Structures are given as structure tokens and as C-alpha cells.
Amino acid sequence: MKGKVFRKLMAVFISMMLIVSMGVPAAADEILEGAPEAAEVGLNSEGFCGEDARYTWNESTGVLDITGTGKIETNYFSYESGAFYNNPKIKSVIIHEGITQIGHYFFHGSTNIKSVVIPKSCILIGEHAFYKVSDADFYYNGTREEFWNIKIKGTNMGLMSGRLHFGKGKEHLFTDVTNRGAFFYNPVDWAATKKVTTGTGDGSRFEPYLTCNRAMIVTLLYRLAGKPKVNAAGTFKDVPKGSWYYDAVYWAVEKGITTGYGNGTFQPFAKCTRAMLVTFLHRFYNGGTYDPVLIWGTVIPDVPNGSWYQISVYWAYYLSHIATGKGDGLFHPNDPCTRGEAMTFLYRLMNEGNDYDNFDQTL
């Protein structure tokens, strides 16, 4: 009896298996293996992008939302599966309060990003974090002063040419610096916030296309240094005591930034050329000395070997990365430097990762 029952149960089981197998397509394995991932059909995906940071990514809308605390880093997910590095599908990035650092190369090459929200909690942006993200609007809910206290590392990281929007403060600090796409917009904003410049006349205008003179440049550097006490004696016959540039000129002499013209003059109102500017900045950055390093084998056609400005121009191009030329392969050393150009050079020098000895290599 037991044998008959067992055989009947086995017959039923085999029949059910045949029915099920007849309903399964022959290519079932291939269909399953080729099924799209959630991200490929526009569904949300999420995961960790830091020890205590998470992301939510919606490919159909192009919105990336990051929450949590601490640092966000690229090494928390694979470049091959939904990475945000070099991802053309990202359109908008929202980073919430609590995130303190943006790791290096995090959004590198994601050129279609048009909007980035950076939280007040952020204190450091890593090297090349926004490289080539140059057309985006960057929104910061705090003040200009708070934003410019963020340590920014790396050249061409996007905040240089992106447009900054602040949650508090005047929309424009100067009436003639209103085009957010201008190369000098962010540098001038930074300089005004840091009290490096106070504008011209009644302070309502900046005059970005006005040619700089030598007095202007040393005064900018003197303010950036915090206007320290000046100990150098006045020896230039064309720098009268009590003039607005007196302390700046003699501070620059004391620090080895300038030596004047050798005939007892400083010529404060002579135009400052691009060669003069990078030489001033080079000496300022290196404490009055020169970097001996040149990039051998690299040639800038209008920067002659042995010229008094050669080392400084090459430093500006290849060591500090504050100069890029004018798009024609030339530096134009004898062209007059405009106020907009001066602020841009200075801004790059002070904000773009030139402090390599103190650079956090984890970013």
C-alpha cells in the first residue's frame, strides 16, 4: 500500500514539473542575465559614499542627493557602477548639512552638472573635486565670509568659473561686477569679502578693466598680509610719507617683493605689466626668494630664456598654476595687467591648492 501511495505522489510531482517547465521560455537564463539594473531604468539607487555618508541617485531626473556626516569620498563605490566621477548623467547635486569635506575628484569630469548645493558645514573641497564642472551654479546658504573660509584645493576645480550664489548678503558687491560668467566675478567677490579691495571712488565700482599700477599691486598684497607694521626706512623719492601706498611699498621692500628701479624711484603710478605681476606674486608667495625650478623642455614663445621674469612666469604656469595664458600659447608679458586679471591671479594663488607641503593626500 505504501508503495502505491509513493508512486502516485511521484507521478503528481513529475506532472507538475512538466507543466511548470512547459511555461518557462527556453532563453530564460539569457533574459535574466541581460535584465537592466535598477539605475538603468531610472529607479533610485543608493549606497555609501563615505564612512558616515550616503547617496541617493535618480538617473531619470539626474538628481544626486547626499546626506550624513563627515567626508564624502570616491573610493566608497566602484567607478564602473553608477560612479559620480566623469558621469555625464548628473544634472543636479544636493549636499546636505553635516558633510564636512568633499573628496578629491568626486565630481571630476561630470560636465553636465548645472546645480550644486554646498552646505555650511563643508570646510574643505578636495583637489579637482569639480574639475570641468565650469558652467554650474553653486549655491551656498551662508554668507560670503563663511564660504571663502572653505579651504579649496586643486586647479580648475570648477568654483573658479562656476557661478556662486549666496543665501545672505547683497546680490552684487559692485555695480560693475554683475556678470556671473565673467572670469573675474568670483575672484573679485572673494577679494572684496576678504577686504583685499574696497573698490574705487565711493566703493560702489571695481573697474575690472582698468589697468593696474605698481602701487595698487603692492597695496593688494599688503592688505592680504594683514597690513603688518612696517619697519623699512623710506628711501624712494617718489613715495611721499602719508600717501595711501606708503606703508605697502616699504612693506614690500622689507619682504623682498620689490627693490624699485635702481635710480631711487619706485614709480608707483607706472603701469603694472603681466610680467611684473607674476614676479611680485612669486616673491610674495616664496618670502622674497625665487623657486629655482624650471620646467625644462617646455617653451613659452614670448618668454625668452634668461629674461628677468622667466622664472616667475614658469612658476606661475607650472608650479602654482595661477596663469594659463590668453589662449594663443603666449603669455604676453608686456601687456598691462587689468584689475580683473590681478584679482584672478591673486585668487588662484590663495585658493587653489598650492600649499603642497600641507596637502591632505586623502582628498
C-alpha positions in Angstrom: 0.0 0.0 0.0 2.7 2.4 1.0 4.5 1.7 -2.3 1.4 2.6 -4.3 0.9 5.9 -2.4 4.6 6.8 -3.0 4.3 6.1 -6.7 1.1 8.2 -7.0 2.8 11.1 -5.3 5.8 10.9 -7.5 3.6 10.8 -10.6 1.8 14.0 -9.4 5.2 15.7 -8.7 6.6 14.8 -12.2 3.4 16.1 -13.9 3.6 19.4 -12.0 7.3 19.8 -13.0 6.4 19.2 -16.7 3.7 21.8 -16.6 6.0 24.4 -15.0 8.8 23.6 -17.4 6.5 24.0 -20.4 5.6 27.5 -19.2 9.2 28.7 -18.9 10.9 30.2 -22.1 13.9 28.4 -23.4 16.0 31.5 -23.1 15.2 32.2 -19.5 18.8 32.3 -18.4 19.8 34.8 -21.1 16.8 37.1 -20.3 17.7 37.1 -16.6 21.4 37.8 -17.2 20.5 40.7 -19.6 17.9 42.3 -17.3 18.6 46.0 -16.7 19.9 47.2 -13.4 17.6 49.5 -11.3 19.7 52.6 -12.2 19.4 51.8 -15.9 15.7 52.1 -15.9 15.6 55.3 -13.9 14.9 53.9 -10.5 16.6 55.2 -7.3 19.8 53.6 -6.2 21.6 54.3 -3.0 24.7 53.4 -1.0 27.6 54.7 1.0 29.9 57.4 -0.3 31.8 57.9 2.9 32.1 56.3 6.3 29.0 58.0 7.6 27.7 59.5 4.3 25.0 58.0 2.0 23.9 58.9 -1.5 20.6 58.6 -3.3 20.8 58.7 -7.1 17.9 59.0 -9.5 19.1 58.6 -13.1 15.8 59.5 -14.6 15.9 63.0 -13.0 19.7 63.3 -12.8 19.5 64.3 -9.1 22.1 63.2 -6.7 21.3 63.6 -3.0 24.0 63.2 -0.3 23.3 63.1 3.4 25.1 62.1 6.6 28.3 63.4 8.3 32.0 63.7 7.6 33.8 63.3 4.3 32.4 62.0 1.0 35.0 60.0 -1.0 35.2 58.3 -4.3 36.6 55.1 -3.0 33.3 54.1 -1.4 31.9 52.9 -4.6 33.1 51.5 -7.9 33.8 53.7 -10.9 32.1 51.1 -13.1 28.7 51.0 -11.4 27.0 54.3 -11.1 30.0 56.4 -10.1 29.7 60.1 -10.0 33.2 60.6 -11.3 33.1 61.6 -15.0 29.3 60.9 -15.1 27.5 62.9 -17.8 24.1 62.0 -16.5 24.3 64.0 -13.3 22.4 67.3 -13.6 21.9 68.4 -10.0 23.8 67.7 -6.7 22.4 68.4 -3.3 24.8 68.0 -0.4 23.1 68.3 3.0 24.3 69.8 6.3 26.7 67.5 8.2 29.0 66.8 5.2 32.3 68.5 6.1 34.6 67.5 3.2 34.3 66.8 -0.5 37.0 64.3 -1.5 39.3 64.8 -4.5 38.0 64.0 -8.0 34.5 63.3 -6.6 32.6 65.0 -9.5 35.6 65.2 -11.8 34.5 65.4 -15.5 30.8 65.4 -14.8 30.3 68.2 -17.2 26.5 68.3 -17.3 26.1 69.3 -13.7 24.2 72.6 -13.7 23.4 73.0 -10.0 25.4 72.2 -6.8 24.3 72.9 -3.2 27.2 73.1 -0.8 26.3 73.1 2.9 27.6 75.5 5.5 29.2 72.5 7.3 31.7 72.0 4.5 35.2 73.1 5.4 37.3 71.6 2.7 36.9 70.9 -1.1 39.4 68.4 -2.4 41.8 68.6 -5.3 39.9 68.7 -8.7 36.6 67.8 -7.0 34.7 69.8 -9.5 37.2 69.7 -12.4 35.5 70.7 -15.7 32.2 71.5 -13.9 32.6 75.0 -15.1 29.0 76.0 -16.1 27.3 75.1 -12.9 25.5 77.4 -10.4 27.0 76.8 -6.9 24.6 77.6 -4.1 25.8 78.3 -0.5 23.2 79.1 2.1 25.6 81.1 4.4 27.5 84.3 3.9 30.3 85.2 1.6 32.7 85.3 4.6 31.7 81.8 5.6 32.1 80.4 2.0 35.5 81.9 1.4 36.7 80.3 4.7 36.3 76.9 3.0 39.7 75.5 2.1 39.7 74.9 -1.7 42.3 72.6 -3.2 43.2 71.9 -6.8 43.3 73.9 -10.0 40.4 74.4 -12.4 38.1 72.8 -9.9 35.0 74.5 -11.1 34.4 77.1 -8.5 36.7 79.3 -10.4 34.4 79.7 -13.4 31.2 78.4 -12.0 28.7 81.0 -10.7 28.3 81.5 -6.9 25.0 82.3 -5.2 24.9 83.2 -1.6 21.9 82.8 0.8 22.7 86.0 2.7 24.3 89.3 1.8 24.0 91.7 -1.2 23.4 90.2 -4.6 26.3 92.2 -6.1 29.1 93.9 -4.2 30.0 96.2 -7.1 27.7 97.7 -9.7 30.1 96.9 -12.5 30.7 93.3 -11.5 27.3 91.7 -12.1 28.0 89.1 -14.8 28.4 85.8 -13.0 30.0 84.3 -16.2 32.9 86.8 -16.2 36.3 85.2 -15.4 36.9 87.8 -12.6 33.5 87.5 -10.9 34.4 85.0 -8.2 37.9 86.4 -7.6 36.6 90.0 -7.1 33.9 88.7 -4.8 36.5 86.8 -2.8 38.8 89.9 -2.6 36.0 92.2 -1.5 34.9 89.8 1.2 38.5 89.5 2.4 38.9 93.3 2.4 41.7 93.0 -0.1 39.9 95.6 -2.3 37.5 98.3 -1.4 36.6 99.3 -4.9 37.1 102.7 -6.5 35.7 106.1 -5.8 32.8 105.7 -3.3 33.3 102.0 -3.3 30.4 101.1 -5.5 32.5 100.2 -8.5 35.5 97.9 -9.0 36.7 98.9 -12.6 37.8 95.4 -13.6 39.2 96.5 -17.0 41.2 99.4 -15.5 45.0 99.0 -15.9 46.7 98.3 -12.6 49.6 100.4 -11.5 52.5 99.3 -9.2 51.1 101.0 -6.1 47.8 99.1 -6.5 49.5 95.7 -6.7 51.7 96.1 -3.6 48.8 97.5 -1.7 46.7 94.5 -2.5 49.4 92.2 -1.2 49.9 94.3 1.9 46.2 94.1 2.7 46.3 90.3 2.1 49.2 90.0 4.6 47.1 91.7 7.2 48.7 95.2 7.0 51.5 94.4 9.3 53.7 97.1 11.0 56.3 98.5 8.6 59.9 98.8 9.7 61.7 99.7 6.5 63.0 103.2 6.1 61.6 105.4 3.3 64.2 105.9 0.6 62.2 106.3 -2.6 61.9 109.9 -3.7 58.6 109.3 -5.4 56.9 107.7 -2.4 55.9 110.5 -0.1 55.1 109.9 3.5 51.4 109.9 4.2 50.5 108.6 0.7 47.9 105.8 0.6 50.6 103.4 -0.7 53.5 104.4 1.6 53.3 101.5 4.0 52.5 99.0 1.3 55.6 100.0 -0.7 58.0 99.8 2.2 56.5 96.6 3.5 57.1 95.1 0.0 60.7 96.4 0.1 61.2 94.8 3.6 59.8 91.5 2.4 62.0 91.4 -0.7 59.0 91.7 -3.1 60.3 94.8 -4.8 63.6 96.7 -5.0 62.4 99.6 -7.1 64.1 100.8 -10.2 67.6 101.3 -9.0 67.6 105.1 -9.5 65.9 105.9 -6.2 62.4 105.6 -7.5 59.6 103.1 -7.2 57.3 104.6 -9.9 54.1 103.9 -8.1 51.8 105.0 -10.9 53.7 103.2 -13.7 51.5 100.5 -15.3 52.0 97.0 -13.9 52.6 94.5 -16.7 51.7 90.9 -16.5 55.4 90.1 -16.1 55.7 92.4 -13.1 52.6 91.0 -11.5 53.7 87.4 -11.6 57.1 88.5 -10.3 55.5 90.3 -7.4 53.3 87.3 -6.6 56.2 84.8 -6.9 58.3 86.8 -4.4 55.3 87.3 -2.2 54.5 83.6 -2.1 58.1 82.5 -1.6 59.0 85.0 1.0 61.1 87.2 -1.2 63.1 84.4 -2.8 62.8 82.6 -6.1 61.9 79.0 -6.8 64.9 77.6 -8.7 62.8 75.1 -10.5 62.1 75.5 -14.2 60.2 73.0 -16.4 63.0 72.1 -18.8 61.9 71.4 -22.4 58.8 73.5 -22.1 58.8 76.7 -24.0 56.5 79.7 -23.9 57.5 81.5 -27.2 57.3 85.1 -25.8 59.1 84.4 -22.6 62.8 84.5 -23.6 65.4 82.3 -21.8 67.3 84.4 -19.3 64.7 87.2 -19.1 64.2 88.8 -15.7 60.7 87.4 -15.5 61.3 83.9 -16.9 61.5 82.0 -13.6 58.4 83.8 -12.3 56.3 83.1 -15.4 57.2 79.4 -15.4 56.4 79.3 -11.7 53.0 80.8 -12.4 52.3 78.3 -15.2 53.8 75.1 -14.0 54.2 75.2 -10.2 51.5 77.4 -8.8 49.1 77.1 -11.8 47.8 80.6 -11.5 48.5 81.5 -15.1 47.1 79.9 -18.3 47.9 82.5 -20.9 45.4 84.1 -23.2 44.6 81.1 -25.3 47.1 81.6 -28.1 50.1 79.8 -26.4 51.7 83.1 -25.4 51.9 84.8 -22.0 52.0 88.5 -23.2 54.5 89.6 -20.5 54.5 93.3 -21.5 50.7 93.7 -21.7 49.3 95.9 -19.0 47.6 93.9 -16.2 44.0 94.8 -15.5 42.4 94.9 -12.1 40.3 91.9 -13.0 43.3 89.9 -14.1 45.2 90.9 -10.9 42.4 89.7 -8.7 42.1 86.4 -10.6 45.9 85.7 -10.3 45.7 86.5 -6.6 42.6 84.5 -6.0 44.1 81.4 -7.7 47.3 81.7 -5.7 45.5 81.9 -2.4 42.7 79.4 -3.0 43.8 76.6 -5.3 45.9 74.0 -3.6 49.4 75.5 -3.9 50.3 74.5 -0.3 51.5 71.1 -1.3 53.6 70.5 1.8 50.4 70.7 3.9 48.2 69.0 1.4 45.9 66.2 2.7 46.6 63.4 0.2 43.5 61.6 1.2 41.4 64.3 -0.6 
